[in-house]
Amino acid sequence: MDYTGFFGFQDEPFRLTPDTEYFFPSRSHQGALEALKYVFRSAEGFAVILGEAGVGKTLVLRLALKELPPNKEVAVILTPNLNPTELLVAILRDLKVPIKEEVPSKDQLIRVFSEYLLGEAKEEKGVIIVIDEAQNLPIESLEQLRLLSNLETEKKKLLQIVLVGQPELLDKINDKRLRQLNQRITIKETLEPFCLKETRDYIFFRLSKAGRGNLTVRKGAIRVVHRFSGGIPRKINALFSRALLLAYSDEKTVIDKGYIKRAYNTMVIQGDKSSTRRLPFILLPVMLLVALLLGASLFMTIAKRAKPKATPVCSQEPPPKKEEPPAIQKKSPPPTEQPLSDQELYEKGYQLFVDGKVDEAREVFRRLVKKFPNSTWADNALYWLGESFYAQKEWEKAGACFSRILKDYPSGNKVPDALLKMALIHWNEEDWKKAESELSEVAEKYPQTPAGKQAQERLKELEDLIRKGEVGK
């Protein structure tokens, strides 16, 4: 049994991957969502969504894209560290626009894109480009987007652009070289971290979504979570998930501030403002002690130099001391590294995943599955391994992980999620027959789980697409 079963959850309440089922509508997040929906419905040219890493920008974007009007086509660029030509290629490929030349020039790409936009306009369709992590775009590529936004007819604009990124994006936009782009931005929204009350509501919202179970959370724990996380949702998830693991290992069903502090001490939360704020106060006594010792040492040195030298009683030098041979020091053997248990390997891989070290996390998860194939943590490790490939659209590798869960761990708690992911992979590959079969299986076997409910929604969406003749059954 893993901790979800121990606490009576039907799902992992604090997973790190963006899940629209767990969207918490704080005032800031709801405002950003409504702004994006408005952009998608209207003909606004440029919009910018800002927020710190982990605050929920990608989740808000996914929710808004779910309600994309049928007369809009969208290209979503997730790895935007591209020069202007590479960016144009990525946009055209995401829109499934064929590129005839093997090594096209930038002018050829712009001509192809312009023809595509005009063709969509004739069919009364609009085109939206969404750039996630846009702070990584070079200045030249941002300027290229502005130039693309010049493509328009006499009556309307042909292109809308949404930039989603961290606060560093604003610094780039304010660069003098991009002043024309800055003038065209009509909507700017900033996602703010949660306040203390929103942190409390967010935690209980996610616990309720996962089934709540038999868990008790003390008020003091909420305050410590907010202080350590700074109100950043991803950090809250990582911190609370670790606290649940610790309580599970102690067979306790109460989360107090002690568990939160233990969780914080066992993990490194990148960018934790609270830890940097407390650092000077922690070092103050040490700094004072060092200053006193240095002062005393300096005083003794000055006093020693100022003291007059004594006149020698006898000019005869004393006989030299006989030097003793140096003692032979025995080298102590290097400490042997204790092998990690299955749970420790899972926690290590999970922490690496939290810290964004995906390749290292994959290696740890693979080691866990290989060394402890019968462990209750093995299917969880396989799931996160599959999720890492799924997020990068490596469908074959992701499918291999999820298929193995279904084959080797048929009674594990990750089966509904793995089966749903297989359906979504086939959906992305436009294998509608397999997607429908797998979605139906999830919806019928696990109707009350989040995976089952999502499968039901996807089945309805597929039925609409089939009825409209947009896909063949």
N, C-alpha and C positions, 0 to 999 in steps of 0.2 A: 504493500500500500504506500502511495506517495502522500505528500501533505494535502493534496486536494481531497483525497478520500478521508484522511484523518480528520480534517475540519468539516467534512460534510459538504464540500463545494461540488458543483457540477462542472466547473470550469476553472482554469487558472485565473484568478482575479487581477493579477498584476503583471501580465505578460508585457514585454517591451515592444513588440511589433504593433504598429497602428491598426486598431480594430474599430471599425465604424460602429459596431454594436455597443462599444464602451465609450462612445462620445459623451463627455460631460459638458453640458451647455452653460459654462460660466458666462458672465456678461461679456467679457472680452472675446471669448471663443465664439459665442453666438453672433456677436457683432461682425467678426471676420467672416463667418459662414454666410451671413446675410449679404455682406458686401460682395463676396464671390458669386453668389447666386444672381445678384443684380447685374454684375458684370456679364455673366453668361447669358442673361436674358436680354440685355441691352446691347448697344453698339459702342460702349466706352472703349477708347483706344488703348490706353495703358493703365494698369493697376499694379500696386505693389503691396505685398503682405510681408510684414517683418515680424521677427520673434527670435528669442534666444534658442540655442540648440536644445531640443527635447521639450519645447513648450507646446507642441502639438500642431505645427504648421501642416505637415503631411497628412495628418488625420483630417483636418478641416478641409484640405484640398480634395481628398478622396470623397468626402461627404458631398461636397459641392459638385464634383464630377458625376456623382450618381444621379443628380437631377439635371444633367446637361440637356438643354432643349433638343428635340430631334432634328432641328434645322441647323445645328452647329456641328462642325467637325473639329477635333482637338488633337494637337500633338503635345505630348508630355515628355519633356527632356529631363532626365534624372541625373545625368553626369555631364554638367555643363562646362567643364574645364576644356573648352574647345575654341579653336581659332574661328574666324568668320566662315571660312570654307567648310570646315568640319561641322560647324553648327548648322549650316544650310543643308548639308547631307543628312545629318541626324533628323532634322525637321521633316525633310521630304520622305525619308524612310519611315518615320513614325506615322506619317499621313498615307503611306503606301503608294506614293507617287513614283512611278518608274523613272530611273535615271539611265539614259541610253549609253552615254559615254563612260568608259572605264575609269578615266581620270579626268572628270569634268573640271572646267575652270569656274571661278566664282561667278563670272558673267553668265555662263551657260546655266548654272544652277538658279540664278535669279530669274532668268528668262523662263525656265521650266516652272518655277514657283509662281511667277506672275500669270502664266497661262493657266495653271491650276486654280488660282484664286478667281480669275475671270470666269472659268468654267463653273465653279461653285456658285458664283454670284448669279449666273444665268439661271441656275436651279433654285434661286432664293435661299442659298445656304451661306452661312458665315464660317470663318475659320478662326480658331483660337490657338495661340501658342502659349503653353505654360512651361516656365523654366523653374524647376525646383533647385534649391541650393544655389540660387542665382548669384550669391556673393562670390562664387568661384569663376564667374564669367570674366574674361579679360575685357578691358576697356574697349578694345577694337570690336569685340563681338557684341557688346551692348550697343555700340554705335551702329553696327550692322542691323540690329533689330529695329533701331529708330528708322533707318533707311527703308527697311521692309515695310514699316507702318505707313510710308508715303504711298504705297500701292493702293489706289482708290479710284472709284468712278466719280462722275460728277455729282451723284446723289448720295453715295454712302462710302464708308470705309470698308475695305475688303478684309481687314485683319485686325484682330485684338490680341494684345500681349499681356500676360500676367507673370510678374516676377515674384517669386517666393524665396525668401532668404533670411539670413541672420543680420543683425544690425550693421555689420560691415558693409552690406549692400548699400545702405544709405550713404556711407562715406564715398563709395564709388559714384553713386548717382549725383552727389553734390560736387563731383570733380568738374572743373571748368570746361573740360573737353566734352562733357555730356550735358551741358546746360540746356541744349535744345531738347534732349530726351526728358530732362527733369521738368521742363515746361509742359510736356505733353501728358504727364502723369495726372490723372483726374481723381484717382482713389488711392489713398494710402491708409492701411490698417496695421496696427501693431498688436500682436498677441502678448498679453501681459501674464506673468506668473500668478499663481493663485495667492489670494490672501489667506489668513489663518482659517477663517470660516469656510472659504471655498476648498481649502485643503481637507478639512474635516468632512465636508459634504461629498467631495470627490472620492475619498477613501470608502465611505459608507455606501456610496453609489455603486462603486465597483464590486464591493463585497456583496451587495444585494443582487447585482446582475449575475454574479457567479453562484448564487444560491445561499449566501450568508452562512449557513451551517451553524455550528455551535461555538463560534468564535466571539470572544469579548475583547473590546478595545478600550483601554483606559484613556481618559482625557489627557493625561500627562504625555502619553505616547504620541497623540496628535500634535501637540505643541513641539515636541522634539523632532518629529518628522518634518514639520514645517521649517523649523530652524535649520536643520541639516540640509534640506533639499532646496530651500529658497523658493518653494512653491512651484518648482519645475516638475511637470507631470512625469517625465521619464525618470527623474531622480526619485520621486515618490514611489514609483513602481518598483524600481530596483531596490530601494531601501526596505520597503514593506515586504517584498517578496523574500528578501534575505531574512528578515525578522520572522516570517512565517516558517522558514526552514529551520531556524534555530529553535523556535517554540515546538515545532514538530519533533525535532531530535530530543527535546526534553519531555515530550509527551504532555505539553501544557496547551490549554485552549484559551489562555489570556495573554494578550499582547500589552505589556506595559512599557514605560519609557526605558527600563533596563534592557529589554530585548532590542529596542530601536538603537540604543547606544552601542550594544554589542554588535548589531548588524553594521552600524556605521564604522566601527573600529575594524571590521573584517573586510571592508571593501573601500576602494578609492573611488569617490564620486568626482568625476572631472569637473573642474570649474566651480567647486563648492565655495560659495562666498563666505559662508559662516566660518569655515575652517581658516580661511585667510584672515578673517576679521579677528579671530581669537588668537592668532599666532603671536602678535606682539606681547599680549598679556601673559602668554605661557612662557615666553623667553625673557621677560623682564627680570625676574629674580636671577636667572643665570647671567644675564648681561651685567647686572649690578655686582655680582660676585666676581666676574672676570675683571671688571673695572677696578674693584678693590685690590685684587691680587696684582694687577699690573701696576697700580699706584704704589703698593708696598714694595714691589720689586724695583721700581724706578728709584724710590727713596733710598733703598739699601745700596743701589749701585752708585748714586751720587755721594752718599756718605762714605763709601769705601774709597772712592777716588779722592775725596777731600782729605782723608786721614793721612798725616805725614808718615813717611817710611821710617822704621826704627833703625838705629845705627847697629851694625852687626858687632857682636862681642868678640868673635874670633873670625879671622879671615879664612881659616881652613874650611874647605867645603866638606860637608858630611859625605860619607861613602854612599855611592849609589845603592838604592834598594834592589834586592834581587827580584827579578820579575818572575812571577808565578806563571806556569803554563796555563793557557786558557782552558777553562772547563769545557769538556765535550758535552754539548747539549743533544739530548736524544729527541729526535723528531717524533712528535705524536702522530699517529696515523690519522689521515683525513676522516672527518665524520661521515659515516655512511648515511645516504639519503633514504629516509623511510618511504616506502612505496605508498602512494595515495590510495584511499579506499574508493569505492564506486561513487559514494555521495560526495567525497572531496573532489574527485575528478569532475563530477557534474557541476559543482559549485565553482570550480576554477574555470571551466569552460564557459559557464554562464556569466561569470564576472568579466572574462575577456570579451564576450559578446556585448555586455553592457558598455565596456570601455571602447567599443568600436574596433577591436582587434579581431576581425572576423576570421582571417586565415589561421591565427593561433587558436582561436576557439574551435575551429573545425578540426584541427589536429587533436585537441584534447578530447572532443566528443568522439572522434574515430577511435582513439585509444581506449576510451571507456567501453565502447560497444565491442571492441575486439577482446579486451581483457575480461570484461564482465558481461558476456552476452545474455546471461539469465538474470541480470540485476533489474530491479524495479525502476532504476534510473536509465536503463539502456534505451527504452522507447522514447523517453523525453529527450535524450541526447540526439537520437536519430531525427526527432521532430525539428529541433532547433537547427540541426545540420541541413535538413531539407528547407527550412524557412530561409536560411542564409542564401541558398541557391535560388529559391523561388523569388526572393526580393530582387535578384540580379537577372531574372528572366532566363536562368539556365534550367529550362524545363526538364531536360533529360536527367540531369543530376538530381534535381529536386524530386522528380518522379521516382527515381531509384530509392531514395530515402523513405518516401511515404509508402511505396509498395512494400518495402521490407518491414515496415511497422505492421502493415495489414497481414503479411505472411507470417512473420516470426512472433508477433505479439498481439494475436487476435483478441485477447481479453484485456489488453491494456487500456488505459484511460485516454490514449491519444488516437484511438481508432477512428472516432467520428471526425476529428480534425484532419487526420491523414486522408481519409476517404473524400472529404470535402475538397482538400487541396488537389487530389488527383482529378476531381471533376473540374476544378478551375484551370488546371493545366490543360486538360483536353478542350476546355472552353477557349482558352487563349490560342490553342492550336487549331481552333474551329472544327474539332472533331465532335460535332453536336450529338451524334448517336451515343458515344461513350459518355459524354458529359451528362446527357439526360439520364442515362442508366445509373450513373454513380450518384447524381443529385437525388434521384428518386429513392435510392437505397438509404442515403443519409436521412432524408426527410421521413421515411417510413420507420426506420429502426431507431432513430434518435430524435424524435419530434420535439422534445422539451429542452434539448441542449442548444447552445448558441449555434453550433454547426448545423443542426437540424433546421433551425429557423432561417438561417442564411440560405440553406439549400432550398427551402420552400420559396423564398423570395426569388432566387435565381430561376427556379422552374417556371414561375409566373412570367418572369422576364423573357425566358426562352419561348414560352407559348405565344407571347405577344410578337416576338420576332418571326416565328413561324407563320402566324396568322397574317402578318404584314408581307410575307413573302421575302423577307430580308435574309433568311437562312433556309436551307433545305434540310428536311428531317432525315 
